Amino acid sequence: MNDVNVDDEILKNDPSYQEFLNNNPGFGYLKIRASSINEAIPVSGINIKVSKVIGSNNVVFFEGATDESGMINDIVLPAPKAITSDEEVPNFTEYKLEAKGDNVDEEYTISICCSITIIQYINVKPNIGDVS
């Protein structure tokens, strides 16, 4: 299965993608925090990819790298409408998050809810030179 960027023309006429958008009219937010040594040292340059299989495509919604503070802020992702009752389980959409870089190669499943910010912590193994 090939990756397709969310902005690619091929998705504009894809019924599976249009159905996905109809089922996810809202937006949720994702923040990434990559760090080492029990969150003491931020890690920059960790490559992050957020995607979801929709129909016959692996749709890539975000690609980027953590900054000098080990963060990526405000990744916006489609999500189902928020629920109105406190008794119901929140509606969510699952995405695959891949984190790759020096000393890390991990995959996570993240659940995105409308109007809620999720923080995903990426634990990076320290380099021997990082520890005194």
VENNORBEL-V638463 format. One record per pair of residues at least 24 apart in sequence whose C-alpha atoms are under 8 Angstrom apart, sorted by the first residue. I is the first residue (numbers start at 1). J is the second residue. D is the distance in whole Angstrom. If there is no record, write none. Layout:
I;J;D  I;J;D
//
This chain:
1;56;7  1;57;6  1;58;7  2;57;6  2;58;6  3;57;7  3;58;5  3;59;6  3;60;6  4;57;6  4;58;6  4;59;5  4;60;6  5;59;6  5;60;5  5;61;7  6;59;6  6;60;6  6;61;5  16;54;6  16;55;5  17;54;6  17;55;7  20;54;7  21;78;7  23;79;8  23;80;6  24;78;5  24;79;4  24;80;4  24;81;7  24;93;8  25;78;7  25;79;6  25;80;6  25;81;6  26;78;6  26;79;5  26;80;6  26;81;5  26;82;8  26;114;6  26;115;8  27;76;6  27;77;5  27;78;5  27;79;5  27;80;7  27;113;7  27;114;5  27;115;6  28;76;6  28;77;5  28;78;6  28;79;6  28;112;6  28;113;5  28;114;4  28;115;5  28;116;5  28;117;6  29;74;6  29;75;5  29;76;5  29;77;6  29;112;7  29;114;8  29;115;7  29;116;6  29;117;4  29;118;6  30;73;7  30;74;6  30;75;5  30;76;7  30;77;8  30;112;8  30;117;5  30;118;5  30;119;6  30;120;7  31;71;7  31;72;6  31;73;5  31;74;6  31;75;6  31;117;7  31;118;6  31;119;5  31;120;6  32;66;8  32;70;8  32;71;5  32;72;5  32;73;7  32;119;6  32;120;5  32;121;6  32;122;7  33;66;8  33;70;5  33;71;5  33;72;7  33;119;7  33;120;6  33;121;5  33;122;6  34;66;7  34;70;5  34;71;6  34;121;6  34;122;4  34;123;6  34;124;7  35;70;6  35;121;8  35;122;6  35;123;6  35;124;6  36;123;6  36;124;5  36;125;6  36;126;6  37;124;8  37;125;7  37;126;6  38;123;8  39;123;8  42;68;7  42;69;5  42;70;5  42;71;8  43;67;8  43;68;7  43;69;7  43;70;5  43;124;8  44;68;5  44;69;7  44;70;5  44;71;8  45;70;8  45;101;7  46;70;8  46;99;6  46;100;6  46;101;5  46;102;8  47;98;8  47;99;6  47;100;5  47;101;6  48;97;7  48;98;6  48;99;5  48;100;7  49;97;6  49;98;5  49;99;7  50;95;7  50;96;6  50;97;5  50;98;7  51;95;6  51;96;5  51;97;7  52;94;8  52;95;5  52;96;6  77;112;7  78;112;8  78;114;8  79;112;6  79;113;6  79;114;5  80;113;7  80;114;6  81;113;8  81;114;6  82;113;7  82;114;5  82;115;7  103;127;8
//
